[in-house]
């Protein structure tokens, strides 16, 4: 989840449902498991950490299952969050998609709405 508060931008797995439930803009930034595994594998390898794509995919899958099924603040989109699927997007596309959600929000000056 990524969200924008009057204080700035924050990102994390339970921010919109637990930490900032009253945030004006909530974005649940998602991607399919394979996409996330490839991104994470590239990130780790760029830091000199030897990992295989299969191991990273398996670790992410276990983490997803654990986080989605935990009793205390399970991983889920807030009811009022906008889901952005970043599976087919590069970094610039992800930024553009998130900014579009923010710009469409009625309290954003760029939206054209008064709020």
C-alpha positions in Angstrom: 0.0 0.0 0.0 1.2 3.5 -0.8 -0.6 6.6 0.5 -0.3 10.3 0.5 -0.9 12.2 3.7 -0.7 16.0 4.4 2.8 15.2 5.7 3.9 13.3 2.6 4.1 9.9 1.0 4.5 6.6 2.9 4.5 2.9 1.8 4.0 -0.3 3.7 1.8 -3.4 4.0 -0.7 -2.2 6.6 -0.6 1.5 6.4 -4.1 2.2 4.9 -5.9 -0.3 7.2 -4.0 0.2 10.5 -1.5 3.1 10.6 -3.4 5.8 8.5 -7.0 4.6 8.2 -8.1 8.2 7.6 -5.7 9.1 4.8 -7.1 11.0 1.9 -5.6 8.9 -0.8 -4.9 5.2 -0.4 -3.3 3.1 -3.1 -2.9 -0.6 -2.9 0.1 -1.1 -5.3 0.1 -4.8 -6.3 1.8 -7.0 -8.9 1.6 -10.7 -9.6 3.9 -13.0 -7.8 6.2 -13.7 -10.9 6.7 -9.9 -11.5 7.5 -9.2 -7.8 9.9 -12.2 -7.7 11.7 -11.0 -10.8 12.0 -7.4 -9.4 13.2 -8.6 -6.0 15.7 -11.0 -7.6 17.1 -8.2 -9.7 17.3 -6.0 -6.6 19.1 -8.6 -4.5 21.5 -9.5 -7.3 22.3 -5.8 -7.9 23.4 -5.7 -4.3 25.7 -8.7 -4.8 23.5 -11.2 -3.2 23.4 -14.5 -5.0 19.8 -15.8 -5.3 17.7 -17.8 -7.7 14.4 -16.6 -9.1 12.7 -19.8 -7.9 13.9 -19.3 -4.3 12.8 -15.6 -4.3 9.4 -16.6 -5.7 9.0 -19.3 -3.1 10.0 -16.9 -0.3 7.6 -14.2 -1.5 4.8 -16.7 -1.8 5.3 -17.9 1.8 5.4 -14.3 3.0 2.2 -13.4 1.1 0.4 -16.4 2.6 1.6 -15.6 6.1 0.8 -11.9 5.8 -2.7 -12.4 4.3 -3.7 -15.1 6.8 -2.4 -13.6 10.0 -5.0 -12.7 12.5 -3.6 -9.3 13.5 -3.8 -6.7 10.6 -3.7 -9.1 7.7 -2.4 -7.9 4.3 -5.4 -6.6 2.4 -6.4 -3.5 0.6 -8.3 -0.9 2.6 -11.9 -0.8 1.5 -11.4 2.7 0.1 -8.0 2.1 -1.5 -7.5 2.2 -5.2 -5.7 -0.9 -6.5 -3.0 -0.3 -9.0 -1.7 -3.5 -10.7 2.0 -2.7 -11.6 2.7 -6.1 -13.1 3.2 -4.8 -16.6 4.6 -1.4 -15.7 8.2 -0.2 -15.4 9.1 2.2 -12.7 8.0 5.3 -14.7 4.7 3.6 -15.5 4.2 2.8 -11.8 4.8 6.4 -10.9 2.5 7.7 -13.6 -0.3 5.3 -12.4 0.0 6.4 -8.8 0.1 10.0 -9.7 -3.0 9.6 -11.8 -4.9 8.2 -8.8 -3.7 11.2 -6.7 -4.6 13.7 -9.4 -8.1 12.2 -9.7 -8.8 12.6 -6.0 -11.2 15.5 -5.3 -9.0 17.1 -2.8 -6.0 17.3 -5.2 -5.8 20.8 -6.7 -5.1 19.2 -10.1 -8.4 17.3 -10.1 -10.4 20.4 -10.9 -12.8 19.6 -8.1 -13.2 21.8 -5.1 -12.8 20.1 -1.7 
